[in-house]
Amino acid sequence: GTTIRYEYLPHDVSPRLYISEAVVDGVDAARPIAGGDVELTAELLERTPIRQTWRVMLGHASAVTFPLNWWPGWQVEVDGAPVEAFPMPGSGRLTVNLAEGEHTVTLRLRNTPLRTAANVVSALTLLAGLGLLLAPKPRRSRAFSFPHFSFFICSFVISSFVIFSFVISSTLQSDGHAFAFDFIQMPYPHAGPVDFGLARLEDAGPLPEVVTPGETLDISMTWKIYTEHPLTATLRLVSPAEPRHNVPYALAETDLRLPPGTTPRGDDFAVVSQYSQATLALPPDLSRGLYLLELRLYDRYGEIHAHTRQGAGMGTLYIGALRVRRGPILPPDAPVLAQLGAGDLTLHAVAAEQPDPATLRARMIWSTPGTPRNWSLSLRLLDVTGRQIASRDLQPGYGYLPTTLWHPGEQVTDFLVLPLPEGLAPGDYTLKVITYLKATMESGGEVDVPLTLTQTTLYDPRNACCELPRKGADILCRGGDVNLLGLELPESIQEGDGLDFYAQWNATRAPVADLSARWDVMTPEGDTVASTESELAPGSHTSTWPRFAWVRAPVHLDLPPVLPDGPYHLRLTLLAEGEPYATCVLSRELPITQRERLFAAPPLAHPQAADFGDVLRLLGYDLLEERSTLSVLLWWQAGEAPGQDYKRFVHLYDAATGVMAAQDDAMPRDWTYPTSRWAAGEVVSETVTLDVSAVPPGMYRLAVGWYNPDTGARLAAADSTGQRALYDRLTLTDVTLP
């Protein structure tokens, strides 16, 4: 039901399926799925490529999803009556709404009008071609030739030769046991031997097609050894996600030592065949699905790669595929961390580990009551301030553990990897797990999982000449145990915006105290215009940093909305237990630019003065009406610097009833210029557009106002005479919509 490049799949088949019940259980074992906890039994009565007949028994009315992709042309009859079929959002499978009880469901793939027209055109073209071929040819005076006949004879001979060669090749290859494949030269199982240069694998297996979690596998192999030194073979049970997505997804591993297989004999070696057997213990929490058995060979110098008979290099070698048709039973006392996926999924536990400073591996335990939808996951790592550090959107098992494959009552264990940025500090973080349907972007809920990272990037400053430049070759500020090596400042900073940058720290010794940093933005005269104090890295205690820890930590300062002329510099003060012990004024100039401000309004089409809480003032407006929109250009002025963010509203309401017809609530200039950045006396204009396409014709009034978004309280609105507006909503004008 899928293709390599997905061209022929319906749009709703998202996420794209890499595996299905047919792969794990076989085509005849695939069964319909009902949503939620609905009891369903199904029996397949008939199956052909274009027809299926099922007997279905439902405990409650439910949507039932059948094991095939919906496609235009599928028609459904339930108990002989036609019903509508639709693709299940999130999987694209054919779905039918069924009532409680027993039903006979018949699925037929019929032609759509487009396919019928294409068949007619093809038939007419075939008839026309046959007519031209069989039409009598006029006699010619010169010698008769058979160009068309010769062409057909040549085509027949070539085709026969290709088919004959294919049959002979298949026959020759079928003499041995097909066991070896890779994803570069041999993507399908081939018979041995497989040549590694120093050794040759003659045969492996055969392996059982179906295994169970916790089972022990005895894997036999026959080798020919061409070296007098011992070799090591490593067998790993891996998910197909490892070769496809280049992620570590090994679930079991064992090593096998191959003794020297040769004895010296002059300048040559006598080749000795060896029979060896490896024992691989499958993990007891192995989830239902498809897995690969990977084989790697090593000598004393490293890994040895296989090659084909023609000498072409092969990729990682696999000697079999294993199917797990029944996963482990979910323990009755399994904890519940969250219900996600609109009730389709239960997350029981998340355990995180760091195999290295730049990798977070999360072990997630799931279960389901049964779902016909394939849910996607979004993993996001946040620091204690809520700043997103790393994220990844993916499917369970990278697509090889789709949620439609999960059985009710079984435990599903998944291992997902989240790449981390270099220089992340050890400390407290939050892993946010979000479920959603990729096809519709429907959210299935989210849960926050606290975790602690312990690994950190190490950097010895004595090796500065050989390290990457980003770690800094100079010490910008000496602080004893921890030094500042670098600053990553933005190219430009606009007055009133926040100052966000990264500081690079290096622990020359393991700190014994928890350090903090105070950052000050200084004028040329030494005055402080902005300041912040915090840990060197959010949520991280420096007393946990090892020696040579290299940490890249974010810093944020709120700049005042109005700044005098610069230049500006940063001053860093390091504190131990609240007491300053090192202060440095950093020589690099901050790239702060003055904001272009307007302090006088141009001539206005509709001057209208009004005050809002002695904080903001309306100067006037201009109106533009179109077929489906109503746009108003508003001119505001600040009294004193507002100092906080207010939201403005624009209302279009019925003149007779006061009922709201359209509105827009936002911060100025579509949230890009909040009032906290306005200077005293500054004039700010913005255009607000209302969608009136669905508003009935009639007489309406256009009004504006301001309110505090934290409390919802409106600023007092008064016109130029001091008259306070009703509901603190100032009416601008009447508007007639045709």
PETABEL-V282076 format. One record per residue. RES is the residue in one letter. NEAR is the number of other C-alpha atoms within 10 Angstrom. Layout:
BEGIN
RES/NEAR  RES/NEAR
END
This chain:
BEGIN
G/13  T/16  T/11  I/7  R/8  Y/13  E/9  Y/11  L/17  P/17  H/18  D/20  V/23  S/20  P/21  R/21  L/20  Y/16  I/18  S/23  E/19  A/15  V/14  V/22  D/17  G/11  V/13  D/10  A/12  A/18  R/19  P/20  I/23  A/26  G/19  G/18  D/16  V/18  E/14  L/20  T/15  A/16  E/13  L/17  L/12  E/12  R/14  T/8  P/7  I/10  R/15  Q/18  T/19  W/20  R/17  V/20  M/18  L/19  G/14  H/15  A/15  S/20  A/18  V/23  T/27  F/22  P/21  L/17  N/20  W/26  W/18  P/12  G/13  W/19  Q/20  V/23  E/18  V/20  D/13  G/11  A/9  P/13  V/14  E/12  A/20  F/17  P/21  M/22  P/23  G/25  S/29  G/26  R/26  L/24  T/25  V/22  N/15  L/20  A/15  E/14  G/12  E/16  H/18  T/17  V/22  T/21  L/21  R/16  L/16  R/14  N/14  T/12  P/10  L/9  R/12  T/12  A/12  A/12  N/13  V/12  V/12  S/12  A/12  L/12  T/12  L/12  L/12  A/11  G/12  L/11  G/11  L/11  L/11  L/8  A/9  P/8  K/8  P/6  R/8  R/8  S/6  R/6  A/6  F/8  S/9  F/7  P/9  H/9  F/9  S/11  F/10  F/10  I/11  C/11  S/11  F/11  V/10  I/11  S/11  S/12  F/12  V/11  I/11  F/12  S/12  F/12  V/12  I/12  S/11  S/11  T/11  L/11  Q/14  S/12  D/9  G/14  H/17  A/20  F/20  A/24  F/23  D/19  F/14  I/12  Q/13  M/14  P/12  Y/11  P/16  H/18  A/18  G/18  P/21  V/21  D/19  F/19  G/13  L/18  A/21  R/18  L/19  E/19  D/21  A/23  G/16  P/14  L/17  P/12  E/11  V/14  V/17  T/20  P/18  G/13  E/13  T/13  L/15  D/12  I/16  S/15  M/16  T/17  W/21  K/19  I/26  Y/21  T/21  E/16  H/14  P/14  L/22  T/17  A/18  T/15  L/22  R/20  L/24  V/22  S/25  P/23  A/20  E/15  P/16  R/10  H/10  N/9  V/16  P/15  Y/22  A/18  L/16  A/15  E/16  T/13  D/16  L/15  R/15  L/20  P/14  P/16  G/21  T/18  T/14  P/11  R/8  G/7  D/5  D/10  F/15  A/15  V/17  V/14  S/17  Q/16  Y/13  S/14  Q/15  A/17  T/15  L/18  A/17  L/18  P/15  P/12  D/20  L/22  S/26  R/25  G/25  L/21  Y/22  L/21  L/21  E/22  L/17  R/17  L/23  Y/18  D/15  R/10  Y/6  G/10  E/13  I/17  H/17  A/24  H/17  T/14  R/10  Q/6  G/9  A/11  G/14  M/19  G/17  T/16  L/22  Y/22  I/22  G/22  A/20  L/19  R/19  V/19  R/19  R/20  G/21  P/19  I/15  L/17  P/10  P/7  D/6  A/11  P/11  V/13  L/16  A/18  Q/19  L/21  G/25  A/15  G/17  D/21  L/22  T/19  L/20  H/19  A/17  V/19  A/13  A/19  E/16  Q/18  P/10  D/13  P/20  A/16  T/16  L/19  R/18  A/19  R/15  M/17  I/22  W/23  S/23  T/24  P/18  G/22  T/23  P/28  R/25  N/29  W/31  S/26  L/20  S/15  L/20  R/19  L/23  L/19  D/19  V/15  T/9  G/11  R/12  Q/14  I/13  A/15  S/16  R/14  D/16  L/16  Q/23  P/21  G/21  Y/25  G/19  Y/21  L/25  P/24  T/26  T/21  L/22  W/25  H/19  P/15  G/16  E/20  Q/24  V/27  T/22  D/20  F/21  L/20  V/19  L/19  P/13  L/17  P/13  E/15  G/22  L/22  A/27  P/24  G/21  D/17  Y/22  T/18  L/22  K/17  V/19  I/20  T/23  Y/23  L/21  K/23  A/18  T/11  M/12  E/15  S/16  G/19  G/15  E/18  V/16  D/16  V/16  P/17  L/16  T/16  L/17  T/17  Q/22  T/22  T/20  L/18  Y/20  D/14  P/20  R/10  N/10  A/14  C/10  C/9  E/14  L/11  P/9  R/11  K/19  G/19  A/17  D/12  I/15  L/18  C/20  R/14  G/21  G/13  D/17  V/24  N/20  L/22  L/22  G/20  L/18  E/13  L/16  P/13  E/8  S/11  I/18  Q/15  E/20  G/21  D/16  G/14  L/20  D/14  F/14  Y/17  A/17  Q/23  W/28  N/30  A/24  T/20  R/15  A/17  P/18  V/12  A/14  D/17  L/24  S/20  A/21  R/17  W/22  D/20  V/21  M/20  T/18  P/11  E/9  G/11  D/11  T/16  V/16  A/16  S/16  T/13  E/17  S/15  E/18  L/26  A/26  P/20  G/17  S/23  H/19  T/24  S/12  T/17  W/26  P/20  R/17  F/20  A/25  W/28  V/27  R/23  A/19  P/15  V/19  H/15  L/17  D/14  L/20  P/17  P/21  V/16  L/16  P/10  D/11  G/16  P/14  Y/22  H/21  L/20  R/18  L/19  T/20  L/27  L/22  A/14  E/10  G/11  E/11  P/14  Y/11  A/15  T/17  C/16  V/16  L/14  S/11  R/11  E/12  L/20  P/16  I/22  T/15  Q/15  R/15  E/7  R/12  L/14  F/12  A/11  A/15  P/7  P/8  L/14  A/11  H/14  P/13  Q/15  A/16  A/23  D/24  F/23  G/16  D/15  V/17  L/25  R/22  L/24  L/20  G/20  Y/21  D/14  L/15  L/10  E/15  E/11  R/10  S/12  T/13  L/20  S/15  V/17  L/16  L/20  W/22  W/22  Q/23  A/22  G/19  E/14  A/18  P/19  G/16  Q/11  D/18  Y/21  K/19  R/19  F/17  V/23  H/21  L/24  Y/21  D/18  A/16  A/10  T/8  G/11  V/11  M/13  A/17  A/17  Q/18  D/15  D/16  A/17  M/18  P/22  R/13  D/12  W/10  T/9  Y/16  P/18  T/23  S/15  R/21  W/25  A/23  A/18  G/18  E/19  V/21  V/22  S/16  E/15  T/15  V/19  T/16  L/18  D/16  V/19  S/13  A/10  V/13  P/10  P/11  G/12  M/14  Y/22  R/19  L/21  A/18  V/20  G/23  W/25  Y/20  N/14  P/14  D/9  T/7  G/11  A/11  R/19  L/21  A/20  A/25  A/21  D/17  S/11  T/8  G/10  Q/10  R/17  A/15  L/11  Y/11  D/20  R/22  L/24  T/18  L/15  T/12  D/15  V/18  T/11  L/17  P/9
END
